[in-house]
Amino acid sequence: MYFDNCKSKEEVIVKYQRFGACIESDQGIINEIQEEYNKRINSNAESPKVGPIGSLSDRLEKMLKWAETQPTFDKKFILSLWEKVEKGFTLSEKQIGAFENIVKRFKLDI
């Protein structure tokens, strides 16, 4: 479908507007777009896997345990990622990339 590569519902609406349709007068299409977007978000949130080892939630928990033994490591970022994943949100590519950079920088086996 034309909307499959959209990353946000705003992007979907912009693409829909480019079709020349009048969004205000077509609530049915808006509802379909919203449902499709929600299904895509929910399906991504069900299995947030990153890398070859374990789920993202498990890896974040392991990093938080490691961080407790590192007095100079500020774990706020990792804690915020873990909370988002636990609530069912999908992390952005940049958030996952930042997490992976921390894993590599500290040579963590998680």
N, C-alpha and C positions, 0 to 999 in steps of 0.2 A: 504494500500500500504506500501511497505517497507520503504518509506521515511516519513511517517506520523509523526513519533516522532522526526524528525529533527528540531532543533531550529534555524539553520542558513543554508544559501545556501552552505557554506563551508562544513558543516557536510553532506549535501546531496551529494556533489561532492565526498567527502571521501568515503561515503558508495557506491556510484556508482563505484568508482575506485576499491573497494573491490570485486565488481561483476566480475572483470577481464576485463572490457571493456576499450578500449582506448579512453579517452575523447577527445584528440586532433582530432581524425578522425571521431567523431560522434557528430557533431554540433547539429543535430536534437534532440538527447537525452538531450543535455545540454540546449537547448531552452525549451524543455518540462519541465525539472527540474526547470528552472528559472521561467517559467509561473506558475507552481504549487506553488512554493515558494511565488511568488508575490501575487497570489490569496489568499493564507493562511494569509499572512501579511495584505493585504487589508481587508479581512473579519474580522480579529481581531481588526483592527483599527476602524472599523465602529461603534462598540459598546463596548468601553472600560469600562465595569462595574466592580465595586469593592464593595464588601460588600452589605448589604441589603438596603442601603440608597443612592439613586441617582446615577448619572453617575460620573465617575472619574473626568471629567472636572468640573462639578458643585461642587464636594467636594473640589477640589483644589482651585477653586475660593473662596469658603467659608473660607478655611484655609488662603488664602492670605488676605482676609478682616480681619480675626481675627489677623493675624500677624501684620497688620498695627497698631493695638492697643497695641502691645507688643514690646516696644523699644529694649529689649534685644534679641529678637528672630531674627535670621538671616534667612530671607525668600528666599535666593538665590536658595536653593535646590528645594523648593516648586515651585518657579517661573520657574525653568528650566523644572520640570516635567509638569507643566501646558502648557508651550510653546510647548513641544514635543507632548502632547495629542492634542492640538489645531491644530498642523500641520499634525495630522493623524498618528503619530507614535505610536507603541505599546510599553508600558513600560515593562521592564523585571520584573520577579517575585521579584527580590531583590529590585528594585525601589519601587514597590507596597508595599512590606513588610516594607521598611523603612518609607514610607508614613503612613502606618497603625500603625507603632510603635510610630510615632509622635502624631497621633490622640489619641492613648491610653495613652501615657505619659502625655499629657496635658489635657486628659479627655474631648476631644472636641466632641460635639454632631453634627457631620456632616455626 
